[in-house]
Amino acid sequence: MVSWLLTTNAIRQGNQDILPSLRKQKFPPLSIDLPANFPDVAKTPRFLYGDKLRWRSSESDTDWGIVIGRFYSFAPHRCCWTWCYLIWLSSYSASAAWTVADTAWEEDLEPICEETEL
């Protein structure tokens, strides 16, 4: 089912060149159950409560804030379980105009230096 969804999405976006590789790829079934050997299988979270982070981006104007929570969840784009963080946005972040907090996968975040005012 996941392979079919990815294939139709690729066709819709005009990426037919990736179709052959998707047909051969094996995807684990989606599950809402924690891994059987949780928490032993979970990597240690990279970021702690209170850490100042920003979204990884090639643009200079990206959202940033402070970690106020985290949870272990299935990341469909990676086909595995990983950490997701709840970030309290700085009032100077662009997205602060419409929200005070956001979530982000660990791979999408990076620490910021203390000079950036939160």
C-alpha positions in Angstrom: 0.0 0.0 0.0 2.8 2.5 0.9 4.7 1.7 -2.3 1.5 2.3 -4.3 1.0 5.7 -2.6 4.6 6.7 -3.2 4.3 5.7 -6.8 1.1 7.6 -7.5 2.6 10.6 -5.7 5.7 10.4 -7.9 3.6 10.2 -11.0 1.5 13.2 -9.9 4.6 15.2 -9.4 6.2 14.2 -12.7 9.0 12.0 -11.2 8.6 8.9 -13.4 12.4 8.4 -13.3 12.2 7.1 -9.7 9.4 4.6 -10.3 11.7 1.6 -11.1 13.5 2.0 -7.8 10.3 2.3 -5.8 8.9 -1.0 -7.3 11.9 -2.9 -5.9 11.9 -1.2 -2.5 10.4 -3.1 0.5 8.5 -1.0 3.0 7.6 -2.2 6.5 3.9 -2.2 7.2 2.6 0.9 8.9 1.9 0.4 12.6 0.7 2.5 15.5 2.3 0.0 17.9 5.6 0.8 19.5 8.5 -1.4 18.5 8.5 -4.7 20.4 11.8 -3.9 22.1 11.1 -0.3 23.0 12.8 1.5 24.7 16.0 -0.5 24.0 15.7 0.1 20.3 15.3 3.9 20.7 18.4 6.0 20.2 19.2 8.5 22.9 17.5 11.8 22.0 19.9 14.3 20.5 18.3 17.4 22.1 17.1 18.1 25.7 14.4 20.2 27.2 15.5 23.8 27.1 17.8 23.4 24.1 17.7 26.3 21.6 17.1 25.0 18.1 16.3 26.1 14.6 15.0 24.3 11.6 17.7 23.2 9.1 17.3 25.3 6.0 19.4 26.8 3.2 17.6 30.0 3.8 18.8 32.4 6.5 15.3 33.2 7.8 14.2 30.0 9.5 12.0 29.4 12.6 13.7 28.8 15.9 12.7 28.2 19.5 13.2 26.1 22.6 12.5 22.4 23.1 9.5 22.0 25.5 8.8 18.4 24.7 9.6 15.3 22.7 8.0 12.0 21.7 9.0 8.9 20.0 6.9 8.3 16.8 6.9 6.5 13.5 8.3 8.8 10.7 6.6 7.6 7.5 9.1 9.5 5.3 12.0 7.5 6.9 10.0 4.2 7.4 11.3 4.0 11.0 10.7 5.2 14.5 12.5 8.3 15.6 12.3 11.4 18.0 10.0 14.3 17.2 10.3 17.5 19.2 7.8 20.1 20.4 9.3 23.6 19.9 8.1 26.8 21.6 8.8 29.3 18.9 10.6 32.6 19.5 8.3 35.6 19.1 10.8 36.7 16.4 10.2 33.6 14.2 8.2 34.1 11.0 5.7 31.4 12.0 5.0 33.1 15.4 2.5 35.3 13.6 0.1 32.3 13.5 1.3 29.8 16.1 3.3 29.6 19.3 4.6 26.1 18.9 5.5 23.5 16.3 6.8 20.0 16.0 9.8 18.8 14.0 11.7 15.6 13.4 15.1 15.4 15.0 16.8 15.3 11.6 15.2 18.6 10.7 16.6 20.5 13.7 20.0 21.9 14.6 21.3 23.9 17.7 21.6 27.6 17.4 24.3 29.8 18.9 23.5 32.0 21.9 23.8 35.2 19.9 20.4 34.6 18.2 17.8 36.3 20.4 14.9 34.1 21.4 
